[in-house]
Amino acid sequence: MNATPTEELSRLRSSIDNIDAALIHLLAERFKCTQQVGALKARTGMPPADKSREQAQVARLRALAAESGLDPVFAEKFLAFVIAEVIHHHERHAEAHEPS
């Protein structure tokens, strides 16, 4: 038996909801790791940002996006947002470790 348009819409939205939940959990895990990186950088006096790492990540994720059928420009914008937030966290770690 074929699903009605309403049933099909509900099924698709349920899949979207599951994917959104997975994305949030993955971002949370990513930020747990980057918090540890920020703490390490602050303890050792490393700068909060690493431009060469950022450039490599952008290139890598643009390629992954293209391979996956996702707009590389969108992927780069998304990564830029995430990187900006990570650097902000790293700067806060660095400020907390500055000598008084």
TABEL-V609548 format. One record per residue. N is the residue number from 1. RES is the residue in three letters. PHI is phi in whole degrees, 0 to 359 (999 if undefined). OMEGA is omega in whole degrees, -180 to 180 (none if undefined). Layout:
BEGIN
n->N res->RES phi->PHI omega->OMEGA
n->N res->RES phi->PHI omega->OMEGA
END
This chain:
BEGIN
n->1 res->MET phi->999 omega->-180
n->2 res->ASN phi->280 omega->178
n->3 res->ALA phi->284 omega->175
n->4 res->THR phi->285 omega->176
n->5 res->PRO phi->305 omega->180
n->6 res->THR phi->293 omega->178
n->7 res->GLU phi->293 omega->178
n->8 res->GLU phi->296 omega->178
n->9 res->LEU phi->299 omega->179
n->10 res->SER phi->298 omega->179
n->11 res->ARG phi->297 omega->180
n->12 res->LEU phi->296 omega->179
n->13 res->ARG phi->294 omega->177
n->14 res->SER phi->297 omega->177
n->15 res->SER phi->298 omega->178
n->16 res->ILE phi->299 omega->179
n->17 res->ASP phi->300 omega->179
n->18 res->ASN phi->295 omega->179
n->19 res->ILE phi->295 omega->178
n->20 res->ASP phi->301 omega->179
n->21 res->ALA phi->298 omega->179
n->22 res->ALA phi->297 omega->178
n->23 res->LEU phi->300 omega->180
n->24 res->ILE phi->297 omega->179
n->25 res->HIS phi->296 omega->178
n->26 res->LEU phi->295 omega->177
n->27 res->LEU phi->296 omega->178
n->28 res->ALA phi->298 omega->178
n->29 res->GLU phi->296 omega->179
n->30 res->ARG phi->298 omega->-178
n->31 res->PHE phi->290 omega->174
n->32 res->LYS phi->298 omega->179
n->33 res->CYS phi->294 omega->-178
n->34 res->THR phi->291 omega->174
n->35 res->GLN phi->296 omega->178
n->36 res->GLN phi->294 omega->176
n->37 res->VAL phi->298 omega->180
n->38 res->GLY phi->299 omega->179
n->39 res->ALA phi->296 omega->178
n->40 res->LEU phi->298 omega->179
n->41 res->LYS phi->299 omega->-179
n->42 res->ALA phi->294 omega->-179
n->43 res->ARG phi->296 omega->-174
n->44 res->THR phi->257 omega->177
n->45 res->GLY phi->77 omega->178
n->46 res->MET phi->283 omega->179
n->47 res->PRO phi->292 omega->-179
n->48 res->PRO phi->298 omega->-177
n->49 res->ALA phi->253 omega->177
n->50 res->ASP phi->225 omega->-174
n->51 res->LYS phi->301 omega->-179
n->52 res->SER phi->293 omega->176
n->53 res->ARG phi->296 omega->-180
n->54 res->GLU phi->299 omega->180
n->55 res->GLN phi->297 omega->178
n->56 res->ALA phi->295 omega->179
n->57 res->GLN phi->294 omega->179
n->58 res->VAL phi->299 omega->-180
n->59 res->ALA phi->298 omega->-179
n->60 res->ARG phi->296 omega->-177
n->61 res->LEU phi->286 omega->174
n->62 res->ARG phi->297 omega->179
n->63 res->ALA phi->295 omega->177
n->64 res->LEU phi->300 omega->179
n->65 res->ALA phi->299 omega->-180
n->66 res->ALA phi->300 omega->179
n->67 res->GLU phi->297 omega->-176
n->68 res->SER phi->268 omega->-178
n->69 res->GLY phi->80 omega->177
n->70 res->LEU phi->256 omega->180
n->71 res->ASP phi->301 omega->-180
n->72 res->PRO phi->300 omega->178
n->73 res->VAL phi->295 omega->177
n->74 res->PHE phi->298 omega->-180
n->75 res->ALA phi->300 omega->179
n->76 res->GLU phi->294 omega->178
n->77 res->LYS phi->297 omega->179
n->78 res->PHE phi->297 omega->179
n->79 res->LEU phi->297 omega->179
n->80 res->ALA phi->300 omega->178
n->81 res->PHE phi->296 omega->-179
n->82 res->VAL phi->296 omega->-180
n->83 res->ILE phi->299 omega->179
n->84 res->ALA phi->300 omega->179
n->85 res->GLU phi->292 omega->179
n->86 res->VAL phi->297 omega->180
n->87 res->ILE phi->298 omega->177
n->88 res->HIS phi->302 omega->178
n->89 res->HIS phi->296 omega->180
n->90 res->HIS phi->296 omega->178
n->91 res->GLU phi->296 omega->178
n->92 res->ARG phi->296 omega->176
n->93 res->HIS phi->298 omega->-179
n->94 res->ALA phi->298 omega->179
n->95 res->GLU phi->297 omega->-180
n->96 res->ALA phi->292 omega->-178
n->97 res->HIS phi->259 omega->179
n->98 res->GLU phi->289 omega->177
n->99 res->PRO phi->297 omega->-178
n->100 res->SER phi->277 omega->none
END
